[in-house]
Amino acid sequence: MISNPLPQPQPQPQPGPARPRARERGEASFARLREQGLEWLQAVSGQTWTDHNLHDPGITLLEQLCYALTDLVYRADFPVADHLTGPDGTIDYAGLSLHPPADIFPCRATTPADMRRVLLDAVPGLDDATLQPRADGVLRLVLQLSQGAADGTAQRIAAAREAFHAQRNLGEDLDLVVTCVRDVACELHAQIEIDGPRDAADVLAEVYDRCDRFIARAATCRSLDERRRAGASLEDIYTGPALKHGFIDDLPEGQDGTQRLFLSDLAAVVQAVPGVALARLSELRPANDVASNGSVAWRGDGWALRLAMPTDGAPATIAVTRRGNRVAVTPDDLRRKLDDLHAAGRSNRSRQQADQAGRAAAALPRGQHRDLQRYHSVQRLLPAIYGVGRHGVPRSAPPQARARAQQLQAYLLMMEQVIAQGLAQVQHLRELFSVNGGSRQTLWSQMIGPDSVPGVERLLLAPAAQVERAMYPPFDRSARRKSRALDHLLALYGDTYAQSSMRQFCGHHSPQELESLLLENKAAWLRDVVGLTRDRAGGFDLGRDAWDTPDNGSGLQRRVALLLGLRIGHPRPLTKALQQQRLRLVPQPLPQHASLQLAPQQAQAAGAAGQATAPPTRAELQADLQRMAVLRGALPAGVFHAGLWRDRYRLLAGGDASPDAPHRLLLGPDDDGRWWDLGEHADAASARRAAGSLRLFLLHLHQESEGLHVVEHVLLRPLADGGRAHAALELPADFHALRISVLMPGWTARTRQPAFRRFAQETLRINCPAHLSLRCLWLEVDAMQRFEGCWVPWLTARRNLAAAPGNAQLAALADEAACRVIQCLRQPGDDDGDARDGEGDEPWLQGHA
C-alpha cells in the first residue's frame, strides 16, 4: 500500500530510542566497520600480527575497504521511490503491485447505502436511489429522478440498470421492473430579504435550487480537497465503493424511510444562501395534503415531495425584498438562471471526475532514477607506492615489484568483486520485486572491468564473461528468493498465500516446472490483489458478454481458480481443447487400441528415456504427434493421464543397441498396468524428442481443460409472467434462493483425485459468501459439453434481456434457456431431497460409468 504523500499534522517529536534506520546507519558507519574489522583481525591473527597502527599497510587496506562498504550503504539508503524509479523517470506501480489509496481502500458495493452511492455517482440526473432487497436475493430498485436533467427517463433507468449490473454481488439480481417515485408538488411560501451585490434573480434561483435538492434528498458530493480540509484520513475518505465524481455523503440517520419535512429545516437551507440576509418561511403547501407552517409528510409509499418550481407565466411563491422594497423577478429570468445552475452542475460533475483522477495520480510518490551500480575501485585511492592505482608500477620497477603489485590487485579484487556485486543487486531492486511475467531473475552481478582496475584482465584465468557465468548462476536460487520477495509484497496487504496444499497434486511436474508454476501463480495473485480481495463476493455483469471474456467473471471464480492453481480463471469452454484436437476421451481402451498395447514382459526390456527434450519448433511438435496412432480419434484415459509423467516413457532399441539405431517409444504403466506403443523413431534422440512433444501436448490439454463454472440459482428463476417453463420441472421451493452450484471437470489428472476434490470443495466453501449455500458438481467430458451447450445460450438470452427488460418474448426465451441449464444441474437423488444442500455429502460425478 502506498503511504500518504500529502502533508499531515504531526505531533511534536519526543525524546526516545533511536529509529531503526538510524541504528542501522550507525552500525554500518565507517568507524563501526573499522572497529569490527580490527576485532576480527585481532581474533584471527593472534600473536602473529600485533602492530595495528594507523600507518600499517594492512590497516590502510582495511580502511579503504570499509570506505567502499560505506558507499554501498549510502547508495542502498536512498529513498525507496528512487530505487523503484525506472530509466524513464516513472514508477511502475502496477508492475510492483503497489496500489494507491484510491484503489486499495474502497470496497465493493455491499449494503443498500453503498449501492445508492454507486448509482448516484454513475447516473447523472438522479436525486435518490433505493434498493429494497427480498429474501431470495432479488432487489427492487426505486429511483427518484431530478428536475431539469439532460437525459430522459428511459435513458436514466437504463443507466441505473447498467450501473447495478456492473456492481452486482454473487447471489443477487435486479427485478425486471424499476420503479420511479411519483413526484408530489409542494409549494414553498416565503419572503427573503437580500443584501450585497448579487442580483435578485441569482439569489432566488439558488434558493429554489437548494431547497429543491434538500427536499429531493439529492446527493451531496464533496471533492478530495474538501474532505482533506475537513481533517478526514485517506482511509475514511475512501471508505465504501470507489466513485468517479467525488465523494457522496450517506443519508443522515432516520432519513431512509417515511418522515416529516420541517419548515425550520428549509429555513436553515435558505439562510445559508449567499446574499440572503433574512428568511421568513410562512408555510408548505403539498398537493396531497393541507398547508402547514410546521411540518408535512416528506415521502410515502411510491411518492415523494418535490418542490414546485415557477413555470412560465406563473409567479414565484417566494417574494424577494431589498431594504424592505419588493424586487420583481420575472419567471423567464428565473427559469434561465435555474437552467444555468443545472448546466453548471453537469459541467462541474465532469470537471470533478478529471480533477479527482489527476489529484490522485499527483499524490503518488515520485523518485529519481540513479545509476547505483557504477563501481569505483578502492585501488585508485591507495597511495601510489602500493603500485595498484591509476598509474600502476613505474616502468623502471623490477619484475618482482610488478608481480607483488599484481598479487595485491588480485587479493583486493576478490573483496571488491563482492562489493561490486552488491551494487548490482541494489541497482535491480525494482526487478526483484516486479510481479510482471518473465521477471524471475533474483541475482544480478557485474564484473570489475579495466575502467575500474587497469590490467584486471591479466588477473583472470578466463574471460570476465565466462567467469561471471561460472560463478553466479549456480548460486541464483531464483524461485525461492523471488517467492520471498513476493511474500514481502503480500505482507504489505496483510495477506499470506500458502501453496503447500497445491504442491501435493502436481507430482507429474518436475521440480523446476513446479517452482515456475507456483511462482507465476503467486505473481498472478499479486497482479490482481485488488480485485481478488475487493471483488471476492462480486458476480459477473449480466449486461456484457461473459463467455470467454477475461474481465467479466465472478470474484469467487477468479479467486478460487488461483487458489487451486488453475491457469485461467474466467468463464470459458473447458471441452474446447479436446474438441479442437478432434479427440474423444474414453475411459477404457477400444478394440482399435489392441494393436497399440504391449505385454509387460515386452516392456521390461525397454530402458528409461531419460531427459525428454522439448521440440524446438511447433512444426516439429506437430510432426511428432501426427506419427502417433494413439492420438487419432478416441484417446484412452490411461494415455491421457500417464503421458504427463516423465519417468513413464521408455525406449526399446531395435536389433542394434546403438543410439543411432531405430528406437520404439513406449509409455507405461498406466493406472491399469497397460503399456502403450507410441511408434518407432529413427534414433534415440528423435524418440526422446517425441516423448517431450507428447508430454507437452498432454500438459496443454490438461491445463486447458481445468476450470470451473459458477451458476447462481437466483439468475435461473422464472422471469416471464406465469413461469410455465419452470413449473414443469417441479423444483423445490427454495431452489433459486441464495444458492450457487460450481461445476468442475472430473477428467484431468488432478481433478479426478478424491483428495483434490476435497481440497477444491473446502477452498470453495471457505471463499464463498457465508449467506450462500454452495454445491460442487464434478462432470465428465460429455456431461460438461452438454452443460456448456446450454450455458452459453442462457448467457446470451440474459444479456439480451438486460438490454430490453420489458420484452416479454426475450423473458420467455431466457426462461427456456434457464430450464435447460437446470436440467444439467439435476442429479440422481435430487428428487428425494437429501442431496439438495450438498454441505458435506460426496458430490455426484456426472457422466461417470
N, C-alpha and C positions, 0 to 999 in steps of 0.2 A: 504494500500500500504506500502511495506517495505521501510523504509528510506535507503538512500545510506550509507553503512557502510565504504566505501573506503575514505581515506583522501582527503579532498578538501581544496584548498586555502581559508582561512577565512580572512575577514577584521579585522583590529585591533579593539579590544573592546573599545567602547566609554562609558564614564560615563553616567548613566541614571537610570531610576527607576529599582527597584529590579525585578528579574524574578518572574513569578507567583509561581513556585515551591519553590523559596527561601522565598517568603512571607508566603506560606503555612507552611513551616517548622518553620518559626518564630512564627506563630500563634499557632502551636502545640508544642512549646518548653515547657520545664518544668517550666520555670519562668512564661510564659504566662498562662499555665494551672493552676498553683498555684494562680496566681493573679485573674483569672476568678473565681476559686473556692472560694476564700476569698470573692469576691464581692457577690457571690450568698449566701454564709453563712451569711454574714452581713445583706443582704436584707431579708433573711428568719428568722433569729433568732432575729433580732431587739435588744431589751434591755435584752433579756433572756440570751444571751451569748455575753459577751463583751470582754472576755480575749482571744485574738488571738495571744498569744505569741508563740515563737518557741517551748517552752517546753510543750505546751498544748497537751494532747493526741489526741484531735480531729484534731489539725493541723498536728500532726505526721501521723495520718491515711490519711489525705488529701494528704500529700506529697508522701506517698507510692503509693497511687492510681494514682496520677499524674505521678509518675515514671513508673508505669505499662503502662499507656497510651502512654508515650513516646516510650516505647518498641514496642507497636503496630504500632506507626507512623514510627519508624525506620524500621520495617520489611516491612511495606507497601511501603516504599520509595526505596526498592531495584530496580534495573533496570527492565524494562518491560520484557526483554528477560529472566531474572531469573524467573519471575512469570509464564512465558509461557513454561518453560522447564520442561519436564516430568521426571519421575524417571530414564528413560533410558538415560538422558542427551541430548535429542534432542527436537526440537520444531516441532510440527505437524502443519506446515504452512497451508497445505490444509484443515486440520480439523478446523483451526481457521479462514479460509477464508482470509489469509494474503498471498498475491501473490507477488513474486519478480518482479523487473523491467522487466526482460526478458519475463515475462508472461503478465503483466498488461499494459505495454506501447505499444507493437506492435498492429497494426490494421490488419484487413483482407485485402488482396489484392483488391484494388478498381479501381485504374487507370491502364492504359496500362503500365506505368512505374513500378508500384508495381508488376504487373504480370510478367514483364520482369525479375525483380529481383528474384521472386519466381522460375521461370523456370531455370534461370542460376544457382541458388543455388541448385536446386533439380536434375538437369540433368548434369552429367559430360560430357564434350565433346561438349559444346555449346559455341560459341563465341557471339552470339546475338540472341534475340528472339523479334519479333514484333507482336503485336496484332492489327488487323485492324477491328474495330467494324462497324457493319451495323446498320441501323435504326431499324431493327426488333429484335435486341438483339443477333444476331448471330455474332460470332467473327471468323475472318480468321487468322490463325497462320502461320507466316513466320519464319523459322529457318535458322540460319547461323551456319553450323557445323564446328567444329575445325579440324585442321590437326593433325594427329598423335594420335587420340583418341583410347582408347582400345575397345569401343563398336562400332558396326556397325551402319549404317544409320537407319535401321529399328528399332533397339533397342532404339536409342536416340529419334526417333519420338514417339515411344510408351511411353517412359518415360515422354516425354513432355506432351502428352495427359493425362497421369495419373496425373501428377502434376497439370495440369489445372483443371481437374475434381475435384480434392481434394480441390481446392480453388475457384470453380465456384460460382458465385453470383446468386441470385434469378433473374429469367427472362433472363438468359444468356445461350448460348450453343455454342459449338465449331463446326465449319464447319467440315464435314467429311474429307475434303481434306486438308492436311497440306503441305504447300509449302516449299521447301528448296531453298535457294538463290543459284543461279548459280555462281560459282567462276570464275572470270576473272583474269588470271595470270598477275602479274605486276612485272617486274624485277627492282631491285634497283641497280644502278651502283654507286659505291663509293670507296673511298680509306680511310683507317683508319690507324692512327699511334698509336701504343700501347707502353706502358712502364710498368714497375713494374714486379713483379714475376709471374703474371698469364700467363698460357700457351696460345699461339695464338689461338689454336682450341677452348679453353674455351671461350675466349673473342669473337671470331667470332660467335660461336654458340649462345651466349647470345644476340649479336647484331641482329642476324636473328630472334631469338625468340621474342625479344621485339618489333622489327619492325613488325613482323607478327601479334602480338597481338594488336598493335596500329592500323594497317590497318584494321584488322578484328573487331575493336571496342570491343575486348574481355573485360569481366568484370574485374574491379579492386576490389579485395576483401581485406578487412583490418580486422585485429583482434581487439578484445576488448581492448587490451592494447594499440594498435596503436591509436585507437580513443580516449582513455582516455588521452594519452600523448599529443594528439593534442588539448586538452582542451575542448572536447565536453562533454556536460552533458549527463546523462543517458537518459533523455527524447529525446534529439537529436539523440543519438546513436540508440535508439530503435524505432525511427520514421519509419513508414512503416510496411510491413509484417514481421513476425518472420522468420528468416533464421537460418540454421543449420551450415553453413560452413563459418561464418564470416559475414562481413557487406559490401555489394556491393554498390559502388557509382553509382549514376544516371549518365546518359549521359550528357556531357556538353551542354549548350544551343546551339541550332542550329544544333546538330548532329543527329536529329531524321528524317531527310529527305534526299533529294539529295543535296550534297555539294561537294566541291572540296578538294582534298588532296594536301597539300603544301609540297614541298621538305624541306622547312625550319623547319616544324614541325617534320619531320623524323630526321633531323639533330640534333635537341634537344634531341630526344629519344636516338640516337646513342651516343651522347656526354655524356649522363648520365650513360652509362655502365662503371662499374669499370674496369680500365685498359686501357681505350681509352683516349689518350692524345689529338688527333686531328682528326676531321672527315671532309672529303671533299666529299660531295654528288654531283654527276655530273648530273644525270638525272633519270627519271622514265620512264619505257617502258611498258605501259599496252598493252595487246594483242588485245584490241578492239579500240586502239587509237594510235596516233603518240606519239613518245617520247617527253618529256618536261623536262626542267630544272627549271620550275616554279611550276605549279600545273596541276593536271589531275582530271577528273571526278572520284569521290570516289565510288559512287554506283548509280544505276538506277532502273528501273522497272524490278524486278526479277533477278538482277545481282549485284555483289559487287566485289570490287578489293580484290585479295588475293596475298600475297607476294609469288613470285616464289622461292621455296626452291631448293637448289642444289640437283640434282638427282645423282644416281650412274653413274659415268663416266663423268658427266658434271661439268665444273669448276664453282667455285663460282663467282658471279658478284661483290663481294666486295673484294678488294685487301687489304692485311694486310702488313704493314711495321713496322720494329723496327729499330730506328736510321737511317731511310732512306733506309734500305735494305729490299727487298722483303722477306716475310716469307711464305713458302709454307704450305698450309693446304690441305690435301687430302680430296676428297669427302667422303670417308669412315670414316675418323676420324670425320669429321664434322657431318655426319649422326649419328654416335654413340653418340656424345656429345648432339645432339638435342634430341635423344631418352632418354638420361639420364635426360635432363631437363624436358621432358614430364612426365617421371616416377616420378621424384621428385615432380612435381606439383600435381600428383594424390595422392602421399603419404602425402604431406603437407595438401591436402584437407581433408583427413580422420583424420589426427592428429589434424587439427584445429577444427573439429567438436567435438572431445573428449575434447580438451583443453577449448573450449568455454563453454561447458556444465559444466566442472569441475570448471572453474573460476566463473561462475555464481552461482554455489552452494556454493563455498568457500566464496563468498562475503556476504552471508546471515548472519545476527546477530546470535550469539551463547550465550547461558546463562548457568548458573549453577543452578542445582536443589537444593532447600533448604527445610528443614523441618521447615516451618514457623508457624505451629500450636501448637508446643510444648510450654506449658504454665508453667511458674514458679510463684508460688503464692507469693504475697507480704507479706503474713503472715510469711514467712521464714525470711523476712528482718526486722521484728519488734523486738524491744528489748525483751529479754527473760522474763522480768517482765510482759509482756502482756499475757503470757501463751498460745499463739496460734502458736508458732513457731515449730521448729523441735522437741524440747524436751517437749513441752506442759507444763502442770501444774505439779509441784512436787507431788510425791506420798503422801507427808505429808499434802498437802493442803486440807482444809475442803471442803465438798460438795458445799458450796455456791461459793467458788472460782472456782471450776470446772464448775458450772452452768454459772457463769459470763463469763468464757473463751469460753464456747460453744455458749453463746449468741453473743459474739463478733465475733466468727467464722461464725456464721450464718449471722450476719449483713454484714460482709465483703464478704461472699460468693455470696450474691445477686449481688454485684457490680463486683466482679471478674468473675462471670459467663458471664456477658456481654462482658468483655474483652476477655475471652477465646473463646466466640462465634465469636467475630471479627477476632481473629487469624485464626479460622477455615474457615471463609469466605475468608480471604486473601490467605490461602493455596489453595483454589479451584477456584481462578480467571480463571485458564486455562479452567476448565469445564464450568464456567459461559458463556464464550464466544465461546465455541465449537459449531460448526454447524453440527456435526455428529448426525445421527439419534439416538434417545433414550436418548440424553443428555438434559433433561428438568429440572433437579433439579437446583434451584437457591438459596436455603438457606441451608447452612451447619452449623452444630453445633457440639460441644463436651462438655461433662460434666466433670467438675473438679473431678478428682479421688483422692484416698488416697495417691498416689505417690506425689501429689502436696500439698494436705491438709490432714494430718493424721486424721483419725477419721471422715472424711466427711460423710461416710455412716450413721453415727448416727444422722446427722443433717437433713436427708431427710425423709419424711413421706412414701416414696415408693422407690423401687429400682431405681437407676440412669437411666437405660434404659427406664423404664416406665415414669419417669418424663420427659425425653427428648422427648418421643413420644407424651406426653400430651401438652408440651409447644411449640414446634417449628413447627411441620407440619401444625397446623391450621393457622399459620401466613405466610406460604410459598405460596404466590400468584405467583406460578411458571410461568404460561403462560404470565402474564403481565410483570413480571420482565425479563423473558427470551426474550420477544419481544423487550423490551427496549435495552437489550444488543445487540440483532441482529441489531436494528436500529443504534446503535453506529458503528457497523462494516459497515453497508451500507453507513453511513456518510463518512467513510474513502475514499469511491469511489465517493463521491459527488452524491449519489443516494438516493432516497426515494422509499418506497414500501408501498403505501396505499392500504389497503384491505377492505375499507369501502363499496365499491360497491359490492365486493364479498360476504359480510356478508348477504346482503338482500335477496340472493337467496338460503340460506342454512337454512331456517326455520324448515326443518324436522330434523335437528340435535339438540341434547341437547346442552346447553351452554358449558359443558365440552368437548363434541365432537367437537364443532365448534372451540373452542380455540385451541384444539390439532391439528385440520386440518390446521388452519391458521398459527400456529407456525411452523408446518412441511413444509408448503408451503413457508414461508419466509426463513426457513433454506435451503430448496432446491434451492431457488433463489441465496442465498449466496454461496452455494457449487458450483454453475455453473455460478457465476457472470462474470467470464472472457469470457466464450463462449457466454453468453446471451447478453453481450454488444458488444464484438468484432465481433461476427458472426451473428448479428441480421439480416443482409441482405444476408447471405450465403445460397446457395442452397445445396441439397444433392448430394452425389458423385455418378454419373451415372455408374462408373466402379465397384462399390461394391454393395452388396446386401442391398437394402434399405427397405425391408419389415420385420417388427418386429425386426429391428436392432437398439438398443438404441443409438448408436453413429453415425448414418448416417441419419439424418433428417435435414430439413431446419432450419435455425436460427429463422425465423418467426414462425414456428410451435412450437419450443421449448419455445420461449418467450411468445407467446400468450397462450399456454397451461397453463403455470404457472400463468399468469395474470388472467386467467379465473378460476383458481382453479381446473384444470383437473389433475388427479393423474398421468397419463402417457402422455408424450408429443411427443413420437416418432411415426413414421408411423406403424400402426398395425391394425388388423381386429377389427372393432367396433361391429360387429354382432357375434363374436365368442363366447362370454359368453352365449348368448341365445341359440346358436346352440349346444354348449357343453351340456347344460342342457335339450336339446330337447324341448325347449319351443318356442311357436309361439305366438307373441304378437298380440292380436286382439283388435280393438278399442271399440267394443261393445260385450256384452255377447252373447254367442251362446246358442242354445236350450239346450245343455247338461249342461249349468250352472244354469238352472232354479231351480234345487233342492238344489243348494248351496246358494240361496238368502233367506233372511228373510224380513218379513214386518217390517217397522219402529216401529209399535206398539209392536211387539215381542221384538225388540231390546231395547226398553225403560226399560224393567225390568232388563237388564244387568248392572252390576256395572263396574267401572273403573278397568282395570287390574293392575294399579299401576306400580311400577318399574319392568320392564321386566328384567329377569336375563338371561345373555348370557349362552349358553351351555358350560360346562367345556371341552368337548371333541368334535372332529369332528364327531365321530361315533354317539353321541347323537344328534348333529345338523342334520345329515342325517336322523336319525330315526324320528325326529320331522317333517322334511319336507316330508318324504315318507308317513306320515299319512294324509297329506293334499291333498284332492282330487282336489282342485283348481289349483294345480301345475302340473297336468297331461295333457300334450298336449298344448292346447290353453290356454294362460294366459290372462285374461281380463285386459285391461289397467287400469281399476278402482282399481283392487287389486294391480297391479304393482306400482301405484303411492301412494295410500292410505296407503299401508303397511310400508311406510317409517316413518310415524308419530307415535310416542309412544302413544299419547293420543287417538288414534283411535282404540285401542284394548280394548275389553270389555270381561268380564267374566259373563256367565249366569249359575247360580247354578242350580243343579237338584232339586229333591224334598227336600233334606236336605240342609240347608244353611251352613252347617259346611264346613270349609276349606278343610277337608279331603274327602268330598263328590265329586262325578264327576262334572266337570265343562265344559261347552262348550265355546270355544274361538271364539269371534265374531270380525269382522273388519268392521268399517264404521263410518260415512257415507263416500262413495267415492265422486268423483266430481259430480256424477249424483244422489246422495242421496241414493244409494243402500247400503244394509248391507249384509255381507258375512259370512257364517257359515264355520269356519275353522276346525271343528271337535271337538269331545268330548275327554276329558283327565281325567286321574284318579283322580286328585285333583287340587286345585288352583295353587299350586307350579308348577306342570307339565304344566298347561296351560300357566302360565307366562313364563316358560322356552321356550315353543313352540312359544310364541309371540316374544321372543328375537331371537330365531332361524330364524323365517321368516323375521324379520326386518333386521337381519344381512345378510341374503341371498339376500334380495332385495337391500340393500345398495351395496353389492358386484356387483350385476348385473348393477346397475346404474353407478357405478364408472368405470366398465369395458366397458360400452357402450359409455362413454363420451370421445370424442377426436375430431380430425379434420384431414382432408386430404388437402394438398396444391398441386394444379395442375397448373403447369407452361405451358401456351399455346405454348410457343416457342418450348418446347420439343415435342409437338404433331404435329409439322409441317411435311410436306412430305419430306422424305429422299431419296426414290428411284427415279430413273430417270422417269420423266413423272408425277408422283404423281397421278396415275389414281384412287387409292382408295379414295383420298381426293376430287377429282373432283366431284364425285357423291354426296357429302354432300352439295355442293353449299354454302360454308361458306363465311362470309363477308371477304372482302379483308384484314381487319386489325384484324382478329380473333387471329392470332398467335403472333402478335407484342405487347410486353410489357403488357401482360395481365396474371392475375392469377385468379383461381377460388378456393375458400375454401369451402369444403363440411363438414357439421357437422350434427350429428344426431338430429332428431326432436322428439324423443320419450321418453326422460328421464324427470325426474321431473323438472330439471332446464331448459333444452333446449327447452321445449315446452312453456315456458313462453315468451310472447311478450317482456317484459321488459328485460329479459336476452338476447334475440336475438338482441335487440337494443344495449345492453351493449357489446355483443360479436362483432357485426359489427363495433361499434365505436373503440373498442380495436384493431381490425384487421387493420382498416384504419389508426389509429394513428401509429402503429408499422410497417406498410407496407412501403417499399421504395417509395418515393414520385413520382418516374417516372413510377410506375406500376399502372395499373388500376385493381382494385380488385372487385370481385363479390362473395357474400356469398350465398350458397345454403343450405337449410335445408331438409334433406332426412328422410323419414320414413324407417322402418326396411327393407322392401322388396326392395325399391329403393337403399338403401345403400348396400344391399347384391349383387344386380346386378352390382353396380359400382365396388365394391371390386373384384367381379369375373372378371371384365375387367381390373382393375387397376394392379393387380398382374401379369398377363401375359405380360402386357405392360412393367412393370419394368424389368421383365426377358428378354424381347426382346431388350430393350435398353442396358441392361448390356452386353448381348451377342454381340450387335453391337459395343459397346465401346471397346471390346476386338479385334474385327475384322472389323474396319470401312470400309474396302474396299470390303466387301462381299455383293454383290447385293441382294442375297437371304435373308440375315438377315435384310437388309434395308427394303425389301418388307414386311417381317413379322412384323417389327416394325411399318410400316405404317398401316397395317391391324389392329394391336392391338390399335394403336392411334385412328383410326376411331371409334372403339368400345367404347373407353373412351369418345370421343367427343359426341357420341350419348347419353351417360349418362349425359353429361353436358347440352345438349339442353333441353329447357323447353318450355312450352306453351307461345306463344307470341314472341319467338325469331325471327321468320321469318319477323315480321313487323318492326324490327329494333329498337323498343322502349325499349327493355329490355336488350340491349347489354351492356350498361355501368354499370348498377347496382349501380350507385352512388347516392343513395337516394331513389330509388324505393323499396317498400316492396318486399323481395325476395319470389319467389315461393317455396312452400313446396311440394316436390315430394312425391308421394305415399299417399298423404292425401286425404281422401274422402271428 
